[in-house]
Amino acid sequence: MTVRPTPEQVLSLAPGTAAAAAAVAVADQASWSAAGHDEHGVWGRYLAAAAEPYEVAVDLRGPAYRCTCPSRRLPCKHGLGLLLLFAQQHVVVANRLPFADEWLRQRDVTSVAEDSAGTPDAVAQRDGGHDAVVTHVRATGRVTPPRTPVADLQREQRRLARAERMRVGLSELDHWVTDRVRAGLAAPELADPATWDLVAARLVDAQCGALANRVKRVATAVGQHTGWHEEVLDELAMLHALSVAARRTSMLPETLADGVHVATGLTVAKDDVLAGVPSTAAWLVMGESRTREDRITVQRTWLRAQHDGMPDTSVDTWAMVLAFGAFGNEVATEYPVGHVLHADLHWYPGGIPLRALVGHIHCAAVPATTAPRGSSIDDAIAAAGWASAGEPWLERWAMCVTATPAPLGNGRWALSDSTGSIPIVPGFWRLAELVAESGGSPITLAGEWSVDGFLPLTLWVGAMAVAL
């Protein structure tokens, strides 16, 4: 008879802390259908965000796992979550589901080989080639090839090679920044776009794509206005800070080190993000903006949590969902502005939780019935300061304020209340609509804060959201 594991033993099987935390979130009886077990296995259907539930089974004699989710992790969070439910005695004895019965019978055929050679992965690593893949598929129910010592060595070599390329590229960037500051910003080569393009291309070669995009954005500021020297100097200082921090991440707190990695261009797999513990709430779609970076259109959708369904909470939790499209092909709006989405959000690593992926959607988006609470100017600036302290390289932060448009002179306007004011970005072309709607009274606006000022994205007229 198979011995029931303890929850601690189950979590010890997780490939990492994020996977263990995700398994705890998955181990919810309400998320499972037809879960059952017998002496040899446990099975069930996980009600995922996909069109069809994931079919999950665990062979208790291994343990070995089988799941139809797209994750490449073994075990995945669904297998661990199901096993955790079993450990907590939340799974009843039942007849096997057809997919579980077929897989467990296949496991019986290969049990002799597994008992003599160890785990299924050990058999695959020993035998290699086609037989190894067949054994791996029979044992795990997955079609991904098993990991072998040669594959692990190659993967480690690629990782080390990329780390070395990034180190060299970051060192070259820092030397270049130092030379630019030493020579002065009035040097004629700074006005030549080819100077910046060469630096950006070198960073792309070093696989520091995010820094390359930042260099290109700095190049556009040269000579654009009378205060461009100060703006470029600020950006060069940030490039220096990131190039130094990225070479010393072992000395930084874990969350800050993760943020540095992302800011320099180290990508995070979508599956790894979705394996993390989600934040479940009713999310109000506050606004949407688009910018062009090289030949890519970047769309930012800003969501704000309505904790416990109450829009008047004093705590603001913002999330930024990114979408990308080739320039000329507009990115589709997936979540309409002014709608409430009850969903799980999974966070990318970073110094502060900001960028997120939408996971399981509990119900379809519906129009908001009330306008969101707008904060004071003072509170909004304080929140932006907190975010900048967590990630000093942050370029944008979302705000929702209730304030009155007021002229600053020279064609510039600001949003003001009794606690202070923030300038509206120069060139905002729908300013007349804001002034007309305000009529000298406070209005509620959501938008992005950056070094250029506040960019209005959404105006609320009663409970109706007007995208700007």
Order of alpha helices (4+ residues) and beta strands (2+ residues): alpha-alpha-beta-beta-beta-beta-alpha-beta-alpha-alpha-alpha-alpha-alpha-alpha-alpha-alpha-alpha-beta-beta-beta-beta-beta-alpha-beta-beta-beta-alpha-beta-beta-beta
